[in-house]
Amino acid sequence: MPRTMWKGAIGFGLVSVPVVLASATEEHDVRLHQVHDADGGRVRNQRTCEVCGEVVPYEHVAKGVERGKKRTVLTDADMEELPLPSKRLIDVLAFVDADEIDPLQLDRAYVLSPETSAANKPYILLRETLKQTERVAVTKIALRSKESLALLRVHGDLITLHTMFWPDEVRDPAGLAPPSSVSVRPQEIKMAAGLMERMSKDFDLEALGDEYQAALRELIQSKIEDKPMPKRETAAAPSNVVDLMAALQASIDRADAGDASGPASAPRKAAAKKTAKSAPKKKAAKKTTSKRRTG
């Protein structure tokens, strides 16, 4: 059960939906500590003041900002006086089509659930309205004393919240795209589309795993047991493309042959067992003569 990290209400118009918020994701990475390589002792980070040189207890750590040569200290009391209307309210600003939201703006994902049984009906009302209108809600929320733009959308039976970057936080990518003078031919696009189709057939996203973390756990276990680390093969990076059409054709041939080697391989869903006899082959249709087109 995810830990509740925020309580408040969704507000749209005069409708209020009391909700609780929990993280929708969790990391599975092995946590590594900084240690002294000579004896394995933990290396601790201490908060040291650069003016007096003393170690500062956490309760005496404040926030600060520098403007030129002047340094300003902001205490917790100063921060509490700042207006933060979204501290306990997810105030819906507008309902928009999902394709109006740039995916680059999406940040962290959370799940919202009704706080009380009395909140069930307005919660379902909002959920079903979002679902049937195929829209998402743009809103704002304050988490950890920071106000963020946010997005509400339906995921299964729940309403999820995605914190977002503000529009001016998304960097301008000007100058990064390839020059417009470079073009590809229709037959190249057709072959690339065919390769995409072959690579995506029966793809199973649920079967994917973090191979690096699995290898890291094996390394740790081998160190604990004082055993040699098992060897793992690393996929070779594709060579430089010289002939694009030849590279596409070779990739298609490999996909058709069911070759699971190389970066193009991906987990596939298990094929359904055949329960009926294969149907008899149809007789070949009579050939009809036609004139060949020349040109």
C-alpha positions in Angstrom: 0.0 0.0 0.0 1.6 3.3 -1.1 2.2 5.8 1.7 0.0 8.9 1.8 2.1 12.0 1.2 -0.5 14.7 0.8 -4.1 15.4 1.8 -6.4 18.0 0.3 -9.2 18.4 -2.2 -9.8 18.7 -6.0 -11.9 21.7 -6.7 -13.7 22.3 -10.0 -16.3 25.0 -10.0 -18.2 24.6 -6.6 -17.6 20.9 -6.5 -15.0 19.7 -4.0 -13.5 16.2 -3.9 -11.5 15.3 -0.8 -8.5 13.2 -1.8 -5.3 11.7 -0.7 -2.2 11.5 -2.8 0.5 8.8 -3.1 3.4 8.2 -5.4 2.4 6.1 -8.4 5.9 4.7 -9.1 8.9 3.3 -7.1 12.5 2.8 -7.9 14.0 -0.7 -7.7 17.6 0.4 -7.9 20.1 -1.1 -5.4 21.1 1.7 -3.1 24.9 2.1 -2.9 26.7 4.0 -0.2 30.0 6.0 -0.4 32.7 4.1 1.4 36.4 4.3 2.0 38.0 1.9 -0.6 40.8 0.9 1.8 38.6 -0.4 4.7 35.0 -0.2 3.6 34.1 2.4 6.2 31.1 4.7 5.4 31.9 8.2 4.2 29.5 10.7 5.8 28.7 14.1 4.5 28.6 16.9 7.0 27.0 20.3 6.7 29.9 22.6 7.4 29.7 26.4 7.5 32.3 28.0 5.2 32.4 31.2 7.4 33.0 29.7 10.9 34.0 26.2 9.9 31.6 24.6 12.3 29.3 21.6 11.6 25.8 23.0 11.4 22.9 21.0 13.0 19.9 20.5 10.6 17.6 22.6 12.7 19.9 25.6 12.1 20.1 25.1 8.3 18.1 27.9 6.5 17.6 28.7 2.8 19.6 31.5 1.1 20.1 33.2 -2.1 22.9 35.3 -3.6 22.5 38.4 -5.6 25.8 39.7 -6.8 28.0 40.0 -3.6 25.0 40.1 -1.2 23.7 37.0 0.5 20.2 36.9 1.9 19.0 34.3 4.4 15.4 33.1 4.3 14.1 31.4 7.4 11.2 28.9 7.7 9.1 31.7 9.2 9.8 33.8 6.0 8.8 31.0 3.8 5.6 30.3 5.7 4.4 33.9 5.0 4.5 33.3 1.2 1.0 32.9 -0.3 0.4 29.3 -1.5 -3.2 28.8 -2.4 -2.6 25.4 -3.8 -1.2 24.1 -0.5 -4.3 22.0 0.2 -6.3 22.5 -2.9 -5.9 21.0 -6.4 -7.7 23.8 -8.2 -8.7 22.8 -11.7 -8.0 25.7 -14.2 -9.3 24.1 -17.4 -10.2 20.9 -19.1 -8.4 20.3 -22.4 -7.8 17.6 -25.0 -4.9 15.3 -24.0 -3.0 16.0 -27.3 -2.8 19.7 -26.3 -0.3 18.7 -23.6 3.4 18.5 -24.6 4.8 15.2 -23.1 8.1 17.0 -22.4 6.3 18.9 -19.6 5.3 15.8 -17.7 7.4 15.1 -14.6 6.4 12.8 -11.7 3.3 10.6 -11.4 0.9 10.2 -8.4 -2.4 8.5 -7.7 -5.4 10.2 -6.1 -8.0 8.3 -4.2 -11.1 9.4 -2.2 -10.2 10.4 1.4 -13.6 9.4 2.8 -16.7 7.4 1.7 -18.5 10.7 1.2 -15.9 11.6 -1.4 -16.7 8.6 -3.6 -19.5 10.0 -5.6 -17.9 13.4 -6.6 -14.7 11.4 -7.3 -16.5 9.0 -9.6 -18.3 12.0 -11.2 -15.0 13.7 -12.1 -13.4 10.4 -13.2 -16.3 9.5 -15.5 -16.6 13.0 -16.9 -12.9 13.0 -17.8 -13.2 9.6 -19.3 -16.3 10.2 -21.4 -15.2 13.6 -22.7 -11.7 12.2 -23.4 -10.1 15.2 -21.7 -7.5 16.0 -19.0 -7.6 18.6 -16.3 -4.9 21.3 -16.0 -4.4 22.3 -12.4 -1.8 23.4 -9.8 -0.6 21.7 -6.6 1.9 22.5 -3.8 4.2 19.7 -2.9 7.1 20.1 -0.5 6.5 23.9 -0.3 6.8 24.1 -4.1 3.9 25.0 -6.4 3.8 22.9 -9.6 1.7 22.9 -12.7 -0.2 19.6 -12.8 -2.3 17.3 -14.9 -5.2 15.1 -13.9 -6.1 12.1 -16.1 -7.9 8.8 -15.7 -5.9 5.6 -15.4 -8.0 2.5 -14.9 -10.4 3.2 -12.0 -8.2 6.0 -10.6 -7.5 9.6 -11.2 -3.8 10.2 -11.5 -1.9 13.4 -11.1 1.3 14.3 -13.1 3.3 17.2 -11.9 4.5 19.3 -14.9 7.3 21.7 -15.8 6.1 25.2 -16.4 6.1 26.2 -20.1 9.2 28.4 -19.7 11.1 25.5 -18.1 11.1 23.5 -21.3 14.2 24.4 -23.2 14.1 25.8 -26.7 15.5 23.0 -29.0 16.4 25.4 -31.8 19.4 24.3 -33.8 19.4 20.7 -32.6 17.3 19.2 -35.5 18.9 17.9 -38.7 19.0 20.4 -41.5 15.8 20.6 -43.6 17.8 20.0 -46.8 18.2 16.3 -45.8 15.3 14.2 -47.0 14.4 10.5 -47.2 12.7 8.7 -50.1 9.2 7.2 -49.9 10.6 3.7 -50.3 12.9 4.2 -47.4 10.0 5.3 -45.2 8.0 2.3 -46.4 10.8 -0.1 -45.5 11.3 1.6 -42.1 7.5 1.2 -41.4 7.7 -2.5 -42.3 10.6 -3.0 -39.9 8.7 -1.2 -37.2 5.7 -3.5 -37.8 7.9 -6.6 -37.5 9.7 -5.4 -34.4 6.4 -4.5 -32.6 4.6 -7.8 -33.4 3.6 -9.5 -30.1 5.8 -7.1 -28.1 5.3 -7.7 -24.3 6.1 -4.6 -22.3 5.5 -6.4 -19.0 8.3 -8.8 -19.7 11.0 -6.1 -19.8 13.4 -5.9 -16.9 16.4 -3.8 -15.7 19.4 -5.9 -16.8 21.9 -3.5 -15.3 20.3 -3.8 -11.8 20.1 -7.6 -12.2 23.8 -7.7 -13.0 24.6 -5.4 -10.1 22.8 -7.7 -7.7 24.8 -10.6 -9.1 28.0 -8.7 -8.6 27.1 -7.9 -5.0 26.2 -11.5 -4.3 29.4 -12.8 -5.9 31.4 -10.3 -3.7 29.6 -11.5 -0.6 30.2 -15.2 -1.4 33.7 -14.5 -2.6 32.9 -16.1 -6.0 33.9 -14.9 -9.5 31.4 -12.7 -11.2 29.5 -14.5 -14.0 30.1 -13.1 -17.4 27.3 -11.3 -19.2 27.3 -10.5 -22.9 26.8 -6.9 -23.9 25.0 -6.0 -27.1 27.2 -4.3 -29.6 26.3 -0.9 -30.8 25.2 -0.6 -34.4 27.9 0.2 -36.9 27.8 3.5 -38.8 25.1 3.4 -41.5 26.6 3.5 -45.0 23.8 2.2 -47.1 20.4 3.0 -45.4 18.4 0.7 -47.7 20.8 -2.2 -47.2 20.7 -1.7 -43.4 16.9 -1.6 -43.4 16.7 -4.8 -45.6 19.1 -6.6 -43.4 17.1 -5.6 -40.3 13.9 -6.9 -41.9 15.5 -10.2 -42.9 16.8 -10.6 -39.3 13.3 -9.9 -37.9 11.7 -12.3 -40.3 14.2 -15.0 -39.4 13.4 -14.6 -35.7 16.9 -13.7 -34.8 16.8 -12.6 -31.1 20.4 -11.2 -31.1 21.3 -7.6 -31.1 19.6 -4.5 -29.9 16.5 -5.1 -32.1 15.5 -8.1 -29.9 12.6 -7.6 -27.5 10.4 -9.8 -25.2 7.4 -11.3 -27.0 4.1 -12.6 -25.8 3.7 -16.3 -25.8 2.0 -17.6 -28.9 -1.4 -19.2 -28.3 -1.5 -23.0 -28.5 -3.1 -24.4 -31.6 -6.2 -26.4 -30.7 -7.6 -27.0 -34.1 -6.2 -28.8 -37.1 -4.7 -26.5 -39.7 -7.2 -25.7 -42.5 -6.6 -27.4 -45.8 -4.8 -25.3 -48.3 -7.0 -23.7 -50.9 -6.4 -24.6 -54.5 -4.3 -22.1 -56.4 -6.4 -19.6 -58.3 -6.2 -19.7 -62.1 -3.6 -17.4 -63.5 -4.9 -14.6 -65.6 -2.8 -13.1 -68.2 -2.2 -9.4 -68.1 -0.1 -7.0 -70.0 3.0 -5.8 -68.2 3.2 -2.1 -67.7 6.3 -0.5 -69.2 7.7 2.9 -68.6 
